[in-house]
Amino acid sequence: MDNKEIAIVIGRIREYVKSVENPFIDRTIHKVDPFKVLVACILSLRTKDELTARKAPELFHIADTPEKMAALDEERIARTIYPVGFYRNKAATLRNIARTLLSDYGGRVPGSIEELVKLKGVGRKTANLVVSVAFKKPAICVDTHVHRIMNRLGYVHTKTPDKTELELRKKLPVRYWISINNLLVRFGKKVCTPVSPRCSECVVHKYCRRVGVSRMR
């Protein structure tokens, strides 16, 4: 698949997902606050979006700044965010990040991927999402949906999300970097599902190589 085709594919997906609800991080005012975006990203890992949408505001009610988060004990954070996935580990991570932001970054979330991944518990997926959503800088957040769909389309041929990110940085036009995660997350949940995708109702089936697809609807 070349860039002429990917432009058509992204355009059709963009039109299709207009009726599909945005993920929590993309549809709230939290995106104007880098710290809230970072916290919400960490809460969302291995957690359903509906639960993140419920628990993040509860946490922000008691701790919406690094100063307030660092002042809480881990047990209070854990109780507040329960039952998000790995809630105790995330409570420790959030408190540690808040303290590091205060000690090393003047209480501000850094705006680069290179600095964000230095924070314990922050991987490239989270760093890219924070940079693109909170700072509006070109970055490619590759989660399971982006990794799966880009490989299924035949646009990249990679084994891991990190390698997918590297390939997309080389190949995908920069104008799509910020929006690609939002578009493919919504499309991946609705149509291009992990198992038995809905190929019969897919708006880009004509262009898809269906790499790795053994069953479809």
DAUR-V768111 format. One line per field, one symbol per residue. psi: psi as a letter, one per 20 degrees, with the letter a starting at -180 (. if undefined). A space follows every 10 residues. Layout:
BEGIN
psi: ???
END
This chain:
BEGIN
psi: prhgghgggh ghggggjhjp qqqghijrih iiohghgggh gghipkpqhh gghghghggh hinjrhghgh iqqhhggghh iplqplhghh gggggggghg hghijkjqpq jqhhhgiipp ioahggghgg ggghikqoqo ooahgggggh hhhjhrnrhq hghgggghhh gpphiighih ggghgghhhg gmrgpmqmhh jpikhhipil pjohqr.
END
